[in-house]
Structure formats: C-alpha cells, structure tokens
Amino acid sequence: MTNKWNYRPPTQEELNLRDRLSEEMGISPVISLLLVQRGLTTVSEVKKFFKPTLSDLHDPFLMPDMDKAVKRLNKALGNKEKILIYGDYDVDGTTAVSLVYKYLRTCTSSANLLDYYIPDRDDEGYGISYKGIDYAKENGITLIISLDCGIKAIDKIEYAKEKGIDFIICDHHMPDDKLPDAVAVLDAKRADSVYPYEHLSGCGVGFKFMQAFAMNNKLPLSDLDKLLELVAVSIASDIVPITGENRILAYYGLKQINSNPSLGLKGIIDVCGLSNKEITISDIVFKIGPRLNASGRMMKGKEAVDLLLAKDADVVRKKSESINQYNEDRRELDKKVTEEANEIINSIPNHDENKAVIVYNPNWHKGVIAIVASRLTEKYYRPAIVLTKSGDLVTGSARSIAGFDIYKAIEGCRDLLENFGGHTYAAGLSMKEENLGAFTERLQQLVAQEIIPEQLTPQIDIDAIIDLKEINNKFMSDLKKMSPFGPNNQKPVFCTFDVKDYGTSKLVGHKQEHIKLEIIDGKSAASPIHGIAFGMSKYNAHIKQMLPFNICYTVEENTYNGNTSLQLLIKDIKTDNNCI
C-alpha cells in the first residue's frame, strides 16, 4: 500500500521563533523548529519539557471522589479489613494491581489483609466478574479496589453491595451517563471531572490514588517514586498520549527502569535481551509489554503480577522464562490466526469495497484476537474487528486507523451488544451470536458514513526536511532531550531528497527482504550515513543503479559490539519527485 507523505512548511513566524530559540538554547535549528511546532516557544517552556519535574504533577484531590476513596481506604486499614486489589489481565491492569499492592503492603500491619485478583480471560472475560466478587465474599473481603476496569460494571457493583462488599473504582475508560454506585469512582473522563488531565492510564489512576493516600497520611511521596517504573510500562503499553502528566510519569518511570528496576521487571528485561541497553518507550511497546501481556493472553494474567511482586531471584528467573515462553507460543498462534483471517477476507466478494474489516471464527483463541485486529488494520488500513466465541457469546476486539473513532461506531450498535468498552482506537465487545449478522451490517454502514477517503490511505507526517550533513552526535543529543516519544509526542520523522547509494548498500535478511543502506546526498561530506530499510527490497534495483531517491526516516542510535553509531530507520522510499 502506497503511503502519502504530508509536510507543512513552517511559517515565517515559526522560523523567527526557531532562530531565537536556537540561539538562546544553543540547540540545532532543526530541533528548535520541532519544539516550536509542538507549541514550545520560550526557554522556560523548553527547559521544563526537556526536564520534567514531579512537583508539576496535579493535585490528586482534584479528581472527583478522591476524598471519598482515601477516606474509605483509611477506614479499611484502620479497622484491619481485608482488601482485594482487582485488575484487568492486560499490561495496564497487571501493572496497576502490582503498584497498588506493592505500596499498600508497606502500610498494612499484616500481609494477610491484602490480596490481589486478576480475572481469567476465558472463564470470566474482561473487567469485574461475579466470580471475582464471590471470591472476595468467600475470603472475608469487605473492600475491593478495581483498577483499569469497573466504570460500566453497574450490575456487578450492586451484586457486591448485596454481599456487603464496597468498591473503589479506578478506571480511565469512557463512562456511560450513569456511573456505578461505588463508594468512589475515580476516572478523569467523568463528565463532572475538573481534573486537568484526562489521558492517564489505568495504572496512572492507581498511582494518583496512592499519591492522595500518602498526602492525606503525611507519608513521604518519595516512597512512590520507585513505583513509577510500572506507570511507565502501562503508559507505553496502553498507547495513551505521552503529554502533560503522562510525560512526567513516563520520564521518571524510565529513569527508574534504567537505573534500578525492581527484581521482577529486571527479569523481563533480561529475557528480552535488553540488559545493558538504555530502555525506551519503544522497547516497552515491542518487547516488555508483549511479554507481560502474553501471560493473560495465553495462561493467567495473575502470573504477570506474581512476577512483578516477586522478591526471590530464582523465582523471578523461572517466572520470566515461563512468561517468555508464553510470548513465543502467542507469536506462533497469532501468526496462524492472522493467516486464517486473511483467507476469510480474501474469500469475501469485493472485500476491498468495505470500509471496515470484520472477521469471525468461533474457534480462534481469545487471547490473540486483539493482536490480529492490529495486524489487519495495518495491512488493509481499515478499522478491523476480530471476533471469536467465548462461552455463549461472540466476543471481539476492535482496532482503528488514525482519525477514526471506532469506539463511537461500536456505541452506535449498543442495542445489539451485551457489553462494550474502550477508547477511540481500541475497543472490546460481546454479543449474542444471533446478533452477529445485524451487527456486521450496521457497523459497516456506520463506518462507511463517517470515514473519509483520506483516512483510508496510510499517512506519514514529515516533521522537517533536512540534509544528511545536519545529522551528527550533537543533533542526536538534542533530539533525545525531546523523549520520551509516543502518542502526541511522536519521534520526529525527517525527509531528505535526492540521496544516492554510496556503492556499498546491500540486501540483508533471511529472505533478502531488507536493505542495509549506505547513502550520501549532494550536499553532504563524502562519508556515507548508514540506514536500514525493513521489507523494502523492491527498491534495491533502483538504488543499485545509483539513481537518486527520496527517503523519510527517524534517526536512531545503533549499538553493536559496544560501539554506538547513528542510523536512519527508513519509514518509506519514493523514487519520484512528487512525494510531497
């Protein structure tokens, strides 16, 4: 599929601000322009952006019901009530449970007063379950703190109340008009919320709760700092914006991960092959997060929490290896299911005319359908919903493309659904099998009505057009100050025109599907810069003829045998002159 390159030339005002900022800060004009385009135009704003401070975190008591939540927790601890920390089986849920449990176990007189619970994906499904509430009742638990779930669990909260169990809900998903009748509902997306930042992860909301608890009890906030590693993992894995408060939390969480990670997280870092490397948001997204997720997808999400809470090195090693194997099994399974999904799609007459991809197989493993939905979205560049059978219901995961709200589209089918929830770009749903046909038809109609043609073409936004000579160690040093990168603070994408092979570029990879580039442009010194173009072997013939071509890319550091060099990670290649 052909990518469309988008580039907006800077205005004269932006150029003037760039020059002033570059001179005052002593940083590259290119980096200065990137900052200006992100709304950072003064030295003080840039300094705060480059080095966030924990003191800029918002007052947690601005969140609705926070005072009620702290009061109920204080009462439970004071009366030595048994408390259950309950969270979803994905990375956000398991990190949230680990964070709250870790902190509260330092505040309880007995470890027996605390317990944690992760629902079984196959047996209980997403969110709060009746089985989980029954478990609490059987074990004498009178307070449940739910994390990353609960905002729509109206019936289940009522069921818990009937059994004498209170709930404190910590969630970050979109609520309905009616909230559950819990003791406290902490969610910055509430309609009545005045909290200044609404994009916290589920683990982030759990952190704010513990922050409020510490402030109320005059406990040192520094005790929470080491737990920020878990918040960073949740922010990266749940793909929430890395702006505002999230950026502060991610920044310090990464510092903790890279300086002194907990034993459990270090176990995952080791099996990922990330030891002795500076870990980034990207490493969490592609390596750490999937392994923690694999536990809930393939076996029991509780195992991820067991690992993150473990204090024994041998236990950590065994659990890390076990979870790594789950990930290997998951990879094989999602490859198989993706192939089967593609076969179904290709069997549909005129499937390319549909504006959404919807596939169903009752035998698919529930744990991989979200991953498969992501793969289908990437391949067909359409919103994708992958459905399977779970018990008596059809259950599915939805993923979307840039600019299209899949949650809103699914909400338009709510009368056909038993349950649904999620975000703009990711959602989950369940329905009775007899509603599947009507759901498919209506969702296709809703997507067709709302989606615009431009959204169906993959877009690459170019941040700056530069010459290769501008890329050096100082440039990289300035660029790294803009991290952590992620949604709403993406790693800058650069474009360079009319580059040529230095004569030493070559195909690499098991199937010779990648190009290892060594390139120059007409304005640069004679020495080439290295790049890697994954899956772009089709351009090799053009490149080896020493013909000019255009590239867009990110600038990375590549460490090999202890030596670090700059490398371009090529996002796309165009051989014509009409690329922008």
PyMOL commands that set and color helices and strands:
alter all, ss='L'
color gray80, all
select helices_A, chain A and resi 12-25+29-37+43-50+54-56+60-62+66-78+91-104+111-113+130-138+154-162+202-216+221-237+244-259+263-271+281-298+302-309+313-347+351-353+366-380+406-411+414-416+433-450+453-456+468-470+473-480+537-544
alter helices_A, ss='H'
color red, helices_A
select strands_A, chain A and resi 4-7+82-87+114-117+141-147+166-170+184-186+357-360+384-390+393-399+419-422+426-432+459-462+464-465+494-501+506-508+514-521+529-533+549-560+563-574
alter strands_A, ss='S'
color yellow, strands_A
deselect
rebuild
show_as cartoon
